[in-house]
Amino acid sequence: MKLYEIGQRIKALREDKNLTQEALAQKCGISRVTLGKIERGEMGNTTVKTLDLILFTLGFEIALKQNVGFGLPALDELGQE
């Protein structure tokens, strides 16, 4: 997953839970501006701890996935994501 995709995913999860940026940011103890930047893929100096906190608040966690094939999907994997 690319960094900008993380932000898009966080935004979608937030919207699925009917939370505003302000409400989620407040629950996480971060500013709405910071959350907005993360959702736009402007990670800047965002820490893994901050991402973990946001995802935990949304009911998710960071997981590691083995990178197979140097990051390029096989032809049979293209339709699975």
PDB file with SEQRES, HELIX, SHEET and CRYST1 records, atoms N, CA, C and O in Angstrom:
SEQRES   1 A   81  MET LYS LEU TYR GLU ILE GLY GLN ARG ILE LYS ALA LEU          
SEQRES   2 A   81  ARG GLU ASP LYS ASN LEU THR GLN GLU ALA LEU ALA GLN          
SEQRES   3 A   81  LYS CYS GLY ILE SER ARG VAL THR LEU GLY LYS ILE GLU          
SEQRES   4 A   81  ARG GLY GLU MET GLY ASN THR THR VAL LYS THR LEU ASP          
SEQRES   5 A   81  LEU ILE LEU PHE THR LEU GLY PHE GLU ILE ALA LEU LYS          
SEQRES   6 A   81  GLN ASN VAL GLY PHE GLY LEU PRO ALA LEU ASP GLU LEU          
SEQRES   7 A   81  GLY GLN GLU                                                  
HELIX    1 AA1 LEU A    3  ASP A   16  1                                  14    
HELIX    2 AA2 GLN A   21  CYS A   28  1                                   8    
HELIX    3 AA3 ARG A   32  GLU A   39  1                                   8    
HELIX    4 AA4 VAL A   48  THR A   57  1                                  10    
HELIX    5 AA5 LEU A   75  GLU A   77  5                                   3    
CRYST1    1.000    1.000    1.000  90.00  90.00  90.00 P 1           1          
ATOM      1  N   MET A   1       0.850  -1.173   0.000  1.00  0.00           N  
ATOM      2  CA  MET A   1       0.000   0.000   0.000  1.00  0.00           C  
ATOM      3  C   MET A   1       0.897   1.236   0.000  1.00  0.00           C  
ATOM      4  O   MET A   1       1.854   1.317   0.770  1.00  0.00           O  
ATOM      5  N   LYS A   2       0.590   2.167  -0.840  1.00  0.00           N  
ATOM      6  CA  LYS A   2       1.343   3.417  -0.945  1.00  0.00           C  
ATOM      7  C   LYS A   2       0.895   4.378   0.155  1.00  0.00           C  
ATOM      8  O   LYS A   2      -0.197   4.234   0.705  1.00  0.00           O  
ATOM      9  N   LEU A   3       1.741   5.359   0.472  1.00  0.00           N  
ATOM     10  CA  LEU A   3       1.417   6.286   1.553  1.00  0.00           C  
ATOM     11  C   LEU A   3       0.115   7.040   1.304  1.00  0.00           C  
ATOM     12  O   LEU A   3      -0.697   7.189   2.218  1.00  0.00           O  
ATOM     13  N   TYR A   4      -0.093   7.516   0.077  1.00  0.00           N  
ATOM     14  CA  TYR A   4      -1.328   8.258  -0.192  1.00  0.00           C  
ATOM     15  C   TYR A   4      -2.552   7.358  -0.057  1.00  0.00           C  
ATOM     16  O   TYR A   4      -3.637   7.838   0.271  1.00  0.00           O  
ATOM     17  N   GLU A   5      -2.392   6.057  -0.307  1.00  0.00           N  
ATOM     18  CA  GLU A   5      -3.510   5.124  -0.166  1.00  0.00           C  
ATOM     19  C   GLU A   5      -3.890   4.936   1.299  1.00  0.00           C  
ATOM     20  O   GLU A   5      -5.054   4.690   1.615  1.00  0.00           O  
ATOM     21  N   ILE A   6      -2.922   5.051   2.180  1.00  0.00           N  
ATOM     22  CA  ILE A   6      -3.219   4.957   3.617  1.00  0.00           C  
ATOM     23  C   ILE A   6      -4.164   6.081   4.008  1.00  0.00           C  
ATOM     24  O   ILE A   6      -5.142   5.859   4.722  1.00  0.00           O  
ATOM     25  N   GLY A   7      -3.873   7.277   3.543  1.00  0.00           N  
ATOM     26  CA  GLY A   7      -4.734   8.423   3.838  1.00  0.00           C  
ATOM     27  C   GLY A   7      -6.134   8.253   3.284  1.00  0.00           C  
ATOM     28  O   GLY A   7      -7.122   8.554   3.954  1.00  0.00           O  
ATOM     29  N   GLN A   8      -6.209   7.771   2.062  1.00  0.00           N  
ATOM     30  CA  GLN A   8      -7.522   7.536   1.446  1.00  0.00           C  
ATOM     31  C   GLN A   8      -8.307   6.493   2.234  1.00  0.00           C  
ATOM     32  O   GLN A   8      -9.516   6.621   2.427  1.00  0.00           O  
ATOM     33  N   ARG A   9      -7.607   5.473   2.678  1.00  0.00           N  
ATOM     34  CA  ARG A   9      -8.260   4.398   3.451  1.00  0.00           C  
ATOM     35  C   ARG A   9      -8.755   4.917   4.796  1.00  0.00           C  
ATOM     36  O   ARG A   9      -9.859   4.583   5.227  1.00  0.00           O  
ATOM     37  N   ILE A  10      -7.930   5.743   5.463  1.00  0.00           N  
ATOM     38  CA  ILE A  10      -8.335   6.333   6.739  1.00  0.00           C  
ATOM     39  C   ILE A  10      -9.584   7.187   6.548  1.00  0.00           C  
ATOM     40  O   ILE A  10     -10.512   7.127   7.355  1.00  0.00           O  
ATOM     41  N   LYS A  11      -9.607   7.975   5.486  1.00  0.00           N  
ATOM     42  CA  LYS A  11     -10.778   8.820   5.209  1.00  0.00           C  
ATOM     43  C   LYS A  11     -12.026   7.967   5.008  1.00  0.00           C  
ATOM     44  O   LYS A  11     -13.086   8.269   5.557  1.00  0.00           O  
ATOM     45  N   ALA A  12     -11.898   6.904   4.223  1.00  0.00           N  
ATOM     46  CA  ALA A  12     -13.047   6.026   3.966  1.00  0.00           C  
ATOM     47  C   ALA A  12     -13.540   5.373   5.254  1.00  0.00           C  
ATOM     48  O   ALA A  12     -14.746   5.285   5.486  1.00  0.00           O  
ATOM     49  N   LEU A  13     -12.613   4.916   6.088  1.00  0.00           N  
ATOM     50  CA  LEU A  13     -12.998   4.296   7.362  1.00  0.00           C  
ATOM     51  C   LEU A  13     -13.695   5.304   8.268  1.00  0.00           C  
ATOM     52  O   LEU A  13     -14.684   4.983   8.927  1.00  0.00           O  
ATOM     53  N   ARG A  14     -13.172   6.517   8.293  1.00  0.00           N  
ATOM     54  CA  ARG A  14     -13.779   7.576   9.110  1.00  0.00           C  
ATOM     55  C   ARG A  14     -15.199   7.866   8.639  1.00  0.00           C  
ATOM     56  O   ARG A  14     -16.120   7.977   9.448  1.00  0.00           O  
ATOM     57  N   GLU A  15     -15.368   7.987   7.328  1.00  0.00           N  
ATOM     58  CA  GLU A  15     -16.690   8.277   6.779  1.00  0.00           C  
ATOM     59  C   GLU A  15     -17.659   7.119   7.011  1.00  0.00           C  
ATOM     60  O   GLU A  15     -18.846   7.344   7.250  1.00  0.00           O  
ATOM     61  N   ASP A  16     -17.159   5.876   6.942  1.00  0.00           N  
ATOM     62  CA  ASP A  16     -18.006   4.713   7.219  1.00  0.00           C  
ATOM     63  C   ASP A  16     -18.550   4.743   8.645  1.00  0.00           C  
ATOM     64  O   ASP A  16     -19.640   4.236   8.910  1.00  0.00           O  
ATOM     65  N   LYS A  17     -17.794   5.335   9.554  1.00  0.00           N  
ATOM     66  CA  LYS A  17     -18.222   5.428  10.951  1.00  0.00           C  
ATOM     67  C   LYS A  17     -18.947   6.739  11.241  1.00  0.00           C  
ATOM     68  O   LYS A  17     -19.229   7.063  12.395  1.00  0.00           O  
ATOM     69  N   ASN A  18     -19.246   7.493  10.174  1.00  0.00           N  
ATOM     70  CA  ASN A  18     -19.958   8.774  10.286  1.00  0.00           C  
ATOM     71  C   ASN A  18     -19.285   9.741  11.257  1.00  0.00           C  
ATOM     72  O   ASN A  18     -19.947  10.421  12.042  1.00  0.00           O  
ATOM     73  N   LEU A  19     -17.957   9.785  11.187  1.00  0.00           N  
ATOM     74  CA  LEU A  19     -17.196  10.710  12.021  1.00  0.00           C  
ATOM     75  C   LEU A  19     -16.698  11.861  11.165  1.00  0.00           C  
ATOM     76  O   LEU A  19     -16.280  11.659  10.025  1.00  0.00           O  
ATOM     77  N   THR A  20     -16.742  13.061  11.711  1.00  0.00           N  
ATOM     78  CA  THR A  20     -16.123  14.200  11.038  1.00  0.00           C  
ATOM     79  C   THR A  20     -14.630  14.157  11.312  1.00  0.00           C  
ATOM     80  O   THR A  20     -14.174  13.458  12.216  1.00  0.00           O  
ATOM     81  N   GLN A  21     -13.877  14.907  10.528  1.00  0.00           N  
ATOM     82  CA  GLN A  21     -12.440  15.016  10.800  1.00  0.00           C  
ATOM     83  C   GLN A  21     -12.224  15.551  12.216  1.00  0.00           C  
ATOM     84  O   GLN A  21     -11.357  15.069  12.944  1.00  0.00           O  
ATOM     85  N   GLU A  22     -13.007  16.535  12.590  1.00  0.00           N  
ATOM     86  CA  GLU A  22     -12.870  17.147  13.913  1.00  0.00           C  
ATOM     87  C   GLU A  22     -13.092  16.122  15.025  1.00  0.00           C  
ATOM     88  O   GLU A  22     -12.335  16.077  15.995  1.00  0.00           O  
ATOM     89  N   ALA A  23     -14.138  15.297  14.879  1.00  0.00           N  
ATOM     90  CA  ALA A  23     -14.453  14.304  15.915  1.00  0.00           C  
ATOM     91  C   ALA A  23     -13.351  13.252  16.032  1.00  0.00           C  
ATOM     92  O   ALA A  23     -12.934  12.910  17.139  1.00  0.00           O  
ATOM     93  N   LEU A  24     -12.880  12.742  14.900  1.00  0.00           N  
ATOM     94  CA  LEU A  24     -11.825  11.727  14.935  1.00  0.00           C  
ATOM     95  C   LEU A  24     -10.531  12.322  15.479  1.00  0.00           C  
ATOM     96  O   LEU A  24      -9.860  11.703  16.304  1.00  0.00           O  
ATOM     97  N   ALA A  25     -10.186  13.507  15.025  1.00  0.00           N  
ATOM     98  CA  ALA A  25      -8.960  14.151  15.496  1.00  0.00           C  
ATOM     99  C   ALA A  25      -9.008  14.346  17.001  1.00  0.00           C  
ATOM    100  O   ALA A  25      -8.018  14.116  17.695  1.00  0.00           O  
ATOM    101  N   GLN A  26     -10.149  14.767  17.501  1.00  0.00           N  
ATOM    102  CA  GLN A  26     -10.300  14.988  18.939  1.00  0.00           C  
ATOM    103  C   GLN A  26     -10.127  13.681  19.712  1.00  0.00           C  
ATOM    104  O   GLN A  26      -9.461  13.654  20.747  1.00  0.00           O  
ATOM    105  N   LYS A  27     -10.724  12.602  19.213  1.00  0.00           N  
ATOM    106  CA  LYS A  27     -10.587  11.301  19.874  1.00  0.00           C  
ATOM    107  C   LYS A  27      -9.139  10.828  19.895  1.00  0.00           C  
ATOM    108  O   LYS A  27      -8.719  10.131  20.819  1.00  0.00           O  
ATOM    109  N   CYS A  28      -8.371  11.214  18.861  1.00  0.00           N  
ATOM    110  CA  CYS A  28      -6.979  10.778  18.740  1.00  0.00           C  
ATOM    111  C   CYS A  28      -5.995  11.730  19.415  1.00  0.00           C  
ATOM    112  O   CYS A  28      -4.823  11.398  19.595  1.00  0.00           O  
ATOM    113  N   GLY A  29      -6.478  12.915  19.786  1.00  0.00           N  
ATOM    114  CA  GLY A  29      -5.594  13.894  20.403  1.00  0.00           C  
ATOM    115  C   GLY A  29      -4.661  14.565  19.408  1.00  0.00           C  
ATOM    116  O   GLY A  29      -3.552  14.970  19.757  1.00  0.00           O  
ATOM    117  N   ILE A  30      -5.121  14.679  18.163  1.00  0.00           N  
ATOM    118  CA  ILE A  30      -4.347  15.386  17.139  1.00  0.00           C  
ATOM    119  C   ILE A  30      -5.214  16.506  16.581  1.00  0.00           C  
ATOM    120  O   ILE A  30      -6.410  16.575  16.868  1.00  0.00           O  
ATOM    121  N   SER A  31      -4.613  17.378  15.787  1.00  0.00           N  
ATOM    122  CA  SER A  31      -5.394  18.481  15.218  1.00  0.00           C  
ATOM    123  C   SER A  31      -6.148  18.003  13.976  1.00  0.00           C  
ATOM    124  O   SER A  31      -5.754  17.038  13.321  1.00  0.00           O  
ATOM    125  N   ARG A  32      -7.234  18.700  13.674  1.00  0.00           N  
ATOM    126  CA  ARG A  32      -7.998  18.407  12.471  1.00  0.00           C  
ATOM    127  C   ARG A  32      -7.145  18.660  11.236  1.00  0.00           C  
ATOM    128  O   ARG A  32      -7.260  17.940  10.244  1.00  0.00           O  
ATOM    129  N   VAL A  33      -6.296  19.673  11.289  1.00  0.00           N  
ATOM    130  CA  VAL A  33      -5.406  19.979  10.160  1.00  0.00           C  
ATOM    131  C   VAL A  33      -4.471  18.806   9.890  1.00  0.00           C  
ATOM    132  O   VAL A  33      -4.268  18.419   8.739  1.00  0.00           O  
ATOM    133  N   THR A  34      -3.903  18.242  10.953  1.00  0.00           N  
ATOM    134  CA  THR A  34      -3.015  17.082  10.798  1.00  0.00           C  
ATOM    135  C   THR A  34      -3.757  15.910  10.184  1.00  0.00           C  
ATOM    136  O   THR A  34      -3.246  15.266   9.268  1.00  0.00           O  
ATOM    137  N   LEU A  35      -4.953  15.624  10.675  1.00  0.00           N  
ATOM    138  CA  LEU A  35      -5.744  14.524  10.122  1.00  0.00           C  
ATOM    139  C   LEU A  35      -6.068  14.787   8.662  1.00  0.00           C  
ATOM    140  O   LEU A  35      -5.993  13.873   7.841  1.00  0.00           O  
ATOM    141  N   GLY A  36      -6.422  16.010   8.325  1.00  0.00           N  
ATOM    142  CA  GLY A  36      -6.722  16.356   6.931  1.00  0.00           C  
ATOM    143  C   GLY A  36      -5.529  16.110   6.022  1.00  0.00           C  
ATOM    144  O   GLY A  36      -5.679  15.589   4.917  1.00  0.00           O  
ATOM    145  N   LYS A  37      -4.351  16.485   6.488  1.00  0.00           N  
ATOM    146  CA  LYS A  37      -3.136  16.263   5.699  1.00  0.00           C  
ATOM    147  C   LYS A  37      -2.881  14.770   5.502  1.00  0.00           C  
ATOM    148  O   LYS A  37      -2.515  14.337   4.409  1.00  0.00           O  
ATOM    149  N   ILE A  38      -3.074  13.994   6.552  1.00  0.00           N  
ATOM    150  CA  ILE A  38      -2.884  12.543   6.453  1.00  0.00           C  
ATOM    151  C   ILE A  38      -3.863  11.957   5.438  1.00  0.00           C  
ATOM    152  O   ILE A  38      -3.484  11.131   4.609  1.00  0.00           O  
ATOM    153  N   GLU A  39      -5.117  12.385   5.506  1.00  0.00           N  
ATOM    154  CA  GLU A  39      -6.123  11.865   4.574  1.00  0.00           C  
ATOM    155  C   GLU A  39      -5.813  12.244   3.129  1.00  0.00           C  
ATOM    156  O   GLU A  39      -6.190  11.519   2.208  1.00  0.00           O  
ATOM    157  N   ARG A  40      -5.143  13.353   2.923  1.00  0.00           N  
ATOM    158  CA  ARG A  40      -4.756  13.778   1.564  1.00  0.00           C  
ATOM    159  C   ARG A  40      -3.439  13.158   1.118  1.00  0.00           C  
ATOM    160  O   ARG A  40      -2.980  13.408   0.003  1.00  0.00           O  
ATOM    161  N   GLY A  41      -2.828  12.350   1.982  1.00  0.00           N  
ATOM    162  CA  GLY A  41      -1.566  11.714   1.629  1.00  0.00           C  
ATOM    163  C   GLY A  41      -0.364  12.581   1.875  1.00  0.00           C  
ATOM    164  O   GLY A  41       0.740  12.246   1.444  1.00  0.00           O  
ATOM    165  N   GLU A  42      -0.551  13.689   2.558  1.00  0.00           N  
ATOM    166  CA  GLU A  42       0.541  14.595   2.892  1.00  0.00           C  
ATOM    167  C   GLU A  42       1.082  14.198   4.260  1.00  0.00           C  
ATOM    168  O   GLU A  42       0.881  14.904   5.248  1.00  0.00           O  
ATOM    169  N   MET A  43       1.759  13.079   4.304  1.00  0.00           N  
ATOM    170  CA  MET A  43       2.194  12.506   5.569  1.00  0.00           C  
ATOM    171  C   MET A  43       3.222  13.363   6.291  1.00  0.00           C  
ATOM    172  O   MET A  43       3.234  13.406   7.521  1.00  0.00           O  
ATOM    173  N   GLY A  44       4.089  14.047   5.543  1.00  0.00           N  
ATOM    174  CA  GLY A  44       5.099  14.885   6.181  1.00  0.00           C  
ATOM    175  C   GLY A  44       5.901  14.089   7.191  1.00  0.00           C  
ATOM    176  O   GLY A  44       6.535  13.091   6.848  1.00  0.00           O  
ATOM    177  N   ASN A  45       5.869  14.535   8.438  1.00  0.00           N  
ATOM    178  CA  ASN A  45       6.609  13.835   9.481  1.00  0.00           C  
ATOM    179  C   ASN A  45       5.677  13.063  10.418  1.00  0.00           C  
ATOM    180  O   ASN A  45       5.957  12.925  11.608  1.00  0.00           O  
ATOM    181  N   THR A  46       4.575  12.565   9.873  1.00  0.00           N  
ATOM    182  CA  THR A  46       3.636  11.762  10.649  1.00  0.00           C  
ATOM    183  C   THR A  46       4.323  10.492  11.126  1.00  0.00           C  
ATOM    184  O   THR A  46       4.993   9.808  10.352  1.00  0.00           O  
ATOM    185  N   THR A  47       4.154  10.187  12.387  1.00  0.00           N  
ATOM    186  CA  THR A  47       4.797   8.999  12.941  1.00  0.00           C  
ATOM    187  C   THR A  47       3.906   7.770  12.785  1.00  0.00           C  
ATOM    188  O   THR A  47       2.695   7.876  12.596  1.00  0.00           O  
ATOM    189  N   VAL A  48       4.528   6.628  12.869  1.00  0.00           N  
ATOM    190  CA  VAL A  48       3.788   5.367  12.855  1.00  0.00           C  
ATOM    191  C   VAL A  48       2.865   5.323  14.067  1.00  0.00           C  
ATOM    192  O   VAL A  48       1.762   4.780  13.996  1.00  0.00           O  
ATOM    193  N   LYS A  49       3.316   5.889  15.167  1.00  0.00           N  
ATOM    194  CA  LYS A  49       2.499   5.923  16.383  1.00  0.00           C  
ATOM    195  C   LYS A  49       1.188   6.679  16.132  1.00  0.00           C  
ATOM    196  O   LYS A  49       0.125   6.246  16.577  1.00  0.00           O  
ATOM    197  N   THR A  50       1.264   7.800  15.424  1.00  0.00           N  
ATOM    198  CA  THR A  50       0.052   8.569  15.115  1.00  0.00           C  
ATOM    199  C   THR A  50      -0.875   7.770  14.214  1.00  0.00           C  
ATOM    200  O   THR A  50      -2.082   7.724  14.450  1.00  0.00           O  
ATOM    201  N   LEU A  51      -0.319   7.138  13.176  1.00  0.00           N  
ATOM    202  CA  LEU A  51      -1.147   6.311  12.290  1.00  0.00           C  
ATOM    203  C   LEU A  51      -1.781   5.165  13.060  1.00  0.00           C  
ATOM    204  O   LEU A  51      -2.952   4.846  12.856  1.00  0.00           O  
ATOM    205  N   ASP A  52      -1.010   4.547  13.942  1.00  0.00           N  
ATOM    206  CA  ASP A  52      -1.521   3.450  14.756  1.00  0.00           C  
ATOM    207  C   ASP A  52      -2.666   3.925  15.644  1.00  0.00           C  
ATOM    208  O   ASP A  52      -3.667   3.224  15.792  1.00  0.00           O  
ATOM    209  N   LEU A  53      -2.528   5.098  16.230  1.00  0.00           N  
ATOM    210  CA  LEU A  53      -3.568   5.657  17.097  1.00  0.00           C  
ATOM    211  C   LEU A  53      -4.853   5.924  16.312  1.00  0.00           C  
ATOM    212  O   LEU A  53      -5.949   5.610  16.776  1.00  0.00           O  
ATOM    213  N   ILE A  54      -4.709   6.501  15.128  1.00  0.00           N  
ATOM    214  CA  ILE A  54      -5.884   6.780  14.285  1.00  0.00           C  
ATOM    215  C   ILE A  54      -6.579   5.471  13.909  1.00  0.00           C  
ATOM    216  O   ILE A  54      -7.795   5.344  14.050  1.00  0.00           O  
ATOM    217  N   LEU A  55      -5.802   4.507  13.433  1.00  0.00           N  
ATOM    218  CA  LEU A  55      -6.385   3.229  13.027  1.00  0.00           C  
ATOM    219  C   LEU A  55      -7.009   2.494  14.208  1.00  0.00           C  
ATOM    220  O   LEU A  55      -8.078   1.902  14.067  1.00  0.00           O  
ATOM    221  N   PHE A  56      -6.360   2.523  15.367  1.00  0.00           N  
ATOM    222  CA  PHE A  56      -6.916   1.883  16.561  1.00  0.00           C  
ATOM    223  C   PHE A  56      -8.267   2.512  16.918  1.00  0.00           C  
ATOM    224  O   PHE A  56      -9.219   1.809  17.257  1.00  0.00           O  
ATOM    225  N   THR A  57      -8.336   3.832  16.839  1.00  0.00           N  
ATOM    226  CA  THR A  57      -9.579   4.541  17.145  1.00  0.00           C  
ATOM    227  C   THR A  57     -10.694   4.137  16.177  1.00  0.00           C  
ATOM    228  O   THR A  57     -11.868   4.120  16.545  1.00  0.00           O  
ATOM    229  N   LEU A  58     -10.319   3.813  14.945  1.00  0.00           N  
ATOM    230  CA  LEU A  58     -11.293   3.382  13.937  1.00  0.00           C  
ATOM    231  C   LEU A  58     -11.574   1.882  13.993  1.00  0.00           C  
ATOM    232  O   LEU A  58     -12.405   1.374  13.241  1.00  0.00           O  
ATOM    233  N   GLY A  59     -10.872   1.166  14.895  1.00  0.00           N  
ATOM    234  CA  GLY A  59     -11.106  -0.269  15.055  1.00  0.00           C  
ATOM    235  C   GLY A  59     -10.217  -1.134  14.183  1.00  0.00           C  
ATOM    236  O   GLY A  59     -10.558  -2.282  13.899  1.00  0.00           O  
ATOM    237  N   PHE A  60      -9.072  -0.597  13.751  1.00  0.00           N  
ATOM    238  CA  PHE A  60      -8.146  -1.340  12.902  1.00  0.00           C  
ATOM    239  C   PHE A  60      -6.750  -1.278  13.493  1.00  0.00           C  
ATOM    240  O   PHE A  60      -6.509  -0.573  14.473  1.00  0.00           O  
ATOM    241  N   GLU A  61      -5.832  -2.020  12.892  1.00  0.00           N  
ATOM    242  CA  GLU A  61      -4.446  -1.998  13.349  1.00  0.00           C  
ATOM    243  C   GLU A  61      -3.520  -2.098  12.150  1.00  0.00           C  
ATOM    244  O   GLU A  61      -3.926  -2.531  11.072  1.00  0.00           O  
ATOM    245  N   ILE A  62      -2.287  -1.699  12.344  1.00  0.00           N  
ATOM    246  CA  ILE A  62      -1.271  -1.815  11.304  1.00  0.00           C  
ATOM    247  C   ILE A  62      -0.799  -3.267  11.269  1.00  0.00           C  
ATOM    248  O   ILE A  62      -0.524  -3.863  12.311  1.00  0.00           O  
ATOM    249  N   ALA A  63      -0.708  -3.823  10.082  1.00  0.00           N  
ATOM    250  CA  ALA A  63      -0.220  -5.193   9.924  1.00  0.00           C  
ATOM    251  C   ALA A  63       0.848  -5.207   8.839  1.00  0.00           C  
ATOM    252  O   ALA A  63       0.777  -4.450   7.871  1.00  0.00           O  
ATOM    253  N   LEU A  64       1.826  -6.066   9.011  1.00  0.00           N  
ATOM    254  CA  LEU A  64       2.870  -6.216   8.016  1.00  0.00           C  
ATOM    255  C   LEU A  64       2.504  -7.328   7.059  1.00  0.00           C  
ATOM    256  O   LEU A  64       1.961  -8.359   7.455  1.00  0.00           O  
ATOM    257  N   LYS A  65       2.808  -7.105   5.798  1.00  0.00           N  
ATOM    258  CA  LYS A  65       2.524  -8.094   4.770  1.00  0.00           C  
ATOM    259  C   LYS A  65       3.814  -8.328   3.993  1.00  0.00           C  
ATOM    260  O   LYS A  65       4.486  -7.376   3.598  1.00  0.00           O  
ATOM    261  N   GLN A  66       4.155  -9.581   3.778  1.00  0.00           N  
ATOM    262  CA  GLN A  66       5.375  -9.893   3.054  1.00  0.00           C  
ATOM    263  C   GLN A  66       5.266  -9.401   1.624  1.00  0.00           C  
ATOM    264  O   GLN A  66       4.263  -9.627   0.946  1.00  0.00           O  
ATOM    265  N   ASN A  67       6.307  -8.730   1.181  1.00  0.00           N  
ATOM    266  CA  ASN A  67       6.370  -8.210  -0.175  1.00  0.00           C  
ATOM    267  C   ASN A  67       6.927  -9.301  -1.074  1.00  0.00           C  
ATOM    268  O   ASN A  67       8.097  -9.666  -0.966  1.00  0.00           O  
ATOM    269  N   VAL A  68       6.099  -9.813  -1.948  1.00  0.00           N  
ATOM    270  CA  VAL A  68       6.501 -10.877  -2.855  1.00  0.00           C  
ATOM    271  C   VAL A  68       6.562 -10.291  -4.264  1.00  0.00           C  
ATOM    272  O   VAL A  68       5.651  -9.572  -4.672  1.00  0.00           O  
ATOM    273  N   GLY A  69       7.603 -10.586  -4.994  1.00  0.00           N  
ATOM    274  CA  GLY A  69       7.698 -10.124  -6.380  1.00  0.00           C  
ATOM    275  C   GLY A  69       8.144  -8.682  -6.497  1.00  0.00           C  
ATOM    276  O   GLY A  69       7.807  -8.012  -7.473  1.00  0.00           O  
ATOM    277  N   PHE A  70       8.891  -8.194  -5.532  1.00  0.00           N  
ATOM    278  CA  PHE A  70       9.463  -6.852  -5.582  1.00  0.00           C  
ATOM    279  C   PHE A  70       8.411  -5.762  -5.736  1.00  0.00           C  
ATOM    280  O   PHE A  70       8.670  -4.741  -6.373  1.00  0.00           O  
ATOM    281  N   GLY A  71       7.242  -5.962  -5.170  1.00  0.00           N  
ATOM    282  CA  GLY A  71       6.216  -4.926  -5.165  1.00  0.00           C  
ATOM    283  C   GLY A  71       5.312  -4.920  -6.376  1.00  0.00           C  
ATOM    284  O   GLY A  71       4.306  -4.211  -6.387  1.00  0.00           O  
ATOM    285  N   LEU A  72       5.644  -5.690  -7.397  1.00  0.00           N  
ATOM    286  CA  LEU A  72       4.801  -5.743  -8.584  1.00  0.00           C  
ATOM    287  C   LEU A  72       3.889  -6.961  -8.490  1.00  0.00           C  
ATOM    288  O   LEU A  72       4.364  -8.078  -8.283  1.00  0.00           O  
ATOM    289  N   PRO A  73       2.582  -6.751  -8.641  1.00  0.00           N  
ATOM    290  CA  PRO A  73       1.678  -7.894  -8.541  1.00  0.00           C  
ATOM    291  C   PRO A  73       1.809  -8.814  -9.749  1.00  0.00           C  
ATOM    292  O   PRO A  73       2.090  -8.367 -10.861  1.00  0.00           O  
ATOM    293  N   ALA A  74       1.604 -10.090  -9.515  1.00  0.00           N  
ATOM    294  CA  ALA A  74       1.537 -11.051 -10.609  1.00  0.00           C  
ATOM    295  C   ALA A  74       0.230 -10.824 -11.356  1.00  0.00           C  
ATOM    296  O   ALA A  74      -0.706 -10.236 -10.815  1.00  0.00           O  
ATOM    297  N   LEU A  75       0.167 -11.281 -12.576  1.00  0.00           N  
ATOM    298  CA  LEU A  75      -1.037 -11.064 -13.377  1.00  0.00           C  
ATOM    299  C   LEU A  75      -2.287 -11.609 -12.709  1.00  0.00           C  
ATOM    300  O   LEU A  75      -3.348 -10.991 -12.796  1.00  0.00           O  
ATOM    301  N   ASP A  76      -2.184 -12.758 -12.040  1.00  0.00           N  
ATOM    302  CA  ASP A  76      -3.357 -13.333 -11.398  1.00  0.00           C  
ATOM    303  C   ASP A  76      -3.732 -12.593 -10.119  1.00  0.00           C  
ATOM    304  O   ASP A  76      -4.824 -12.810  -9.593  1.00  0.00           O  
ATOM    305  N   GLU A  77      -2.862 -11.725  -9.601  1.00  0.00           N  
ATOM    306  CA  GLU A  77      -3.144 -10.952  -8.383  1.00  0.00           C  
ATOM    307  C   GLU A  77      -3.809  -9.609  -8.678  1.00  0.00           C  
ATOM    308  O   GLU A  77      -4.378  -8.991  -7.778  1.00  0.00           O  
ATOM    309  N   LEU A  78      -3.743  -9.160  -9.912  1.00  0.00           N  
ATOM    310  CA  LEU A  78      -4.232  -7.823 -10.260  1.00  0.00           C  
ATOM    311  C   LEU A  78      -5.698  -7.620  -9.915  1.00  0.00           C  
ATOM    312  O   LEU A  78      -6.062  -6.525  -9.486  1.00  0.00           O  
ATOM    313  N   GLY A  79      -6.536  -8.592 -10.077  1.00  0.00           N  
ATOM    314  CA  GLY A  79      -7.956  -8.446  -9.794  1.00  0.00           C  
ATOM    315  C   GLY A  79      -8.336  -8.737  -8.365  1.00  0.00           C  
ATOM    316  O   GLY A  79      -9.507  -8.607  -8.009  1.00  0.00           O  
ATOM    317  N   GLN A  80      -7.378  -9.129  -7.520  1.00  0.00           N  
ATOM    318  CA  GLN A  80      -7.696  -9.532  -6.153  1.00  0.00           C  
ATOM    319  C   GLN A  80      -7.670  -8.382  -5.148  1.00  0.00           C  
ATOM    320  O   GLN A  80      -8.182  -8.547  -4.041  1.00  0.00           O  
ATOM    321  N   GLU A  81      -7.102  -7.237  -5.481  1.00  0.00           N  
ATOM    322  CA  GLU A  81      -6.961  -6.149  -4.501  1.00  0.00           C  
ATOM    323  C   GLU A  81      -8.088  -5.190  -4.543  1.00  0.00           C  
ATOM    324  O   GLU A  81      -8.107  -4.226  -3.778  1.00  0.00           O  
TER     325      GLU A  81                                                      
END                                                                             
